Amino acid sequence: MDRPPRKVPKKKSGRLEAKPDLFPLPEPAAHSTSSARFSGTENPRHLRVIASLMIRPRKREEIDRIAGASNGPELVAELRRRGLRARCRRTPGIDRDGYPVKFGVYEFDDDDRRAINTWLRLRNLRGKT
């Protein structure tokens, strides 16, 4: 005895089931970029620099002082190799001899901040288990 497949019954009113669309899935904007992937670090110098750049942009000399080393650009390069962008803005200024120069000011963009916050959240979760 072969039976034909049953059709899905309609509601008693005869209407079809409505699809829930109260909270549709977000779609990325056309101009959005992919989020940065930060592999993380346990280096105390990196952690101090990250903490300070999360607060505000810093001059290269400040990075040296905060990290406790005289190789701030290399520290930032290491963070870049780990997945952060850490943009360096060239800001015009005058040096102590009166010559016009451009100072380097490092800053995190929104994608860097998101990547760092994600890494911190995952790091904290792993530490609790």
C-alpha positions in Angstrom: 0.0 0.0 0.0 1.7 3.1 -1.2 0.3 6.3 0.3 0.9 9.7 -1.2 3.0 12.0 1.0 1.0 14.1 3.4 0.8 17.8 2.9 1.6 20.1 5.8 -1.7 21.2 7.3 -2.7 24.8 7.3 -4.0 26.6 10.4 -7.8 26.3 11.0 -8.2 29.8 9.7 -6.7 28.7 6.4 -3.7 31.1 6.8 -0.1 29.9 6.3 2.3 30.1 9.2 4.1 33.5 9.4 7.8 33.5 9.5 9.2 35.3 12.5 10.9 38.5 11.5 10.9 40.5 14.7 14.7 40.3 15.0 16.1 39.7 11.5 19.8 38.7 11.2 22.0 41.8 10.7 23.6 42.2 7.4 27.0 43.8 7.0 27.1 47.2 5.5 28.6 47.5 2.0 31.3 49.9 3.3 32.2 47.8 6.4 35.5 46.1 6.7 36.4 42.7 8.2 37.3 42.8 11.9 40.9 42.6 12.9 42.2 39.3 14.3 44.5 39.7 17.3 46.4 36.6 18.3 47.1 38.0 21.8 50.2 38.4 23.9 51.6 37.8 27.4 54.5 40.2 27.0 54.3 42.7 29.8 55.6 45.5 27.6 52.9 44.8 25.0 50.3 44.7 27.7 51.3 48.1 29.1 51.3 49.6 25.6 47.9 48.1 24.7 46.4 49.4 28.0 47.7 52.9 27.3 46.6 53.0 23.7 43.1 51.9 24.7 42.9 55.1 26.7 44.2 57.6 24.1 46.7 58.1 21.3 50.3 58.3 22.4 53.5 59.8 21.0 56.4 57.6 20.3 58.3 58.9 23.2 55.4 58.1 25.5 55.3 54.5 24.1 59.0 54.2 25.0 58.4 55.4 28.6 55.3 53.3 29.1 56.8 50.1 27.7 60.0 50.7 29.7 62.1 50.3 26.6 63.7 52.5 24.0 62.3 50.6 21.0 58.7 51.7 20.8 58.4 51.4 17.0 59.6 47.8 17.2 57.0 47.0 20.0 54.3 48.5 17.8 55.6 46.4 14.8 55.3 43.3 17.0 51.7 44.2 17.8 51.1 44.6 14.1 52.5 41.2 13.3 50.0 39.8 15.9 47.1 41.3 13.9 46.6 44.9 15.1 46.8 47.9 12.8 48.0 50.5 15.4 48.1 53.4 13.0 50.8 56.0 13.2 49.7 59.5 12.5 52.4 62.0 11.5 51.7 65.2 13.4 53.6 68.4 12.5 55.6 70.1 15.2 58.8 71.9 16.1 61.7 70.1 17.6 64.0 71.6 20.4 66.3 73.2 17.8 63.4 75.0 16.1 63.2 72.8 13.0 59.8 71.7 11.7 59.4 67.9 12.1 56.5 65.4 12.1 56.0 63.5 15.4 54.7 59.9 15.3 51.4 59.4 17.2 50.2 55.9 17.6 46.5 55.1 18.0 44.1 52.1 17.8 41.1 52.3 15.4 37.7 50.8 16.2 38.6 47.5 14.7 41.7 47.2 16.9 39.7 48.0 20.0 37.1 45.4 19.1 39.8 42.8 18.5 41.5 43.6 21.8 38.2 43.5 23.7 37.4 40.1 22.1 40.8 38.8 23.0 40.5 40.0 26.6 37.0 38.4 26.9 38.3 35.1 25.6 41.4 35.3 27.8 39.3 36.0 30.9 36.9 33.1 30.1 39.9 30.7 29.7 41.3 31.9 33.0 38.0 31.1 34.9 37.8 27.5 33.9 
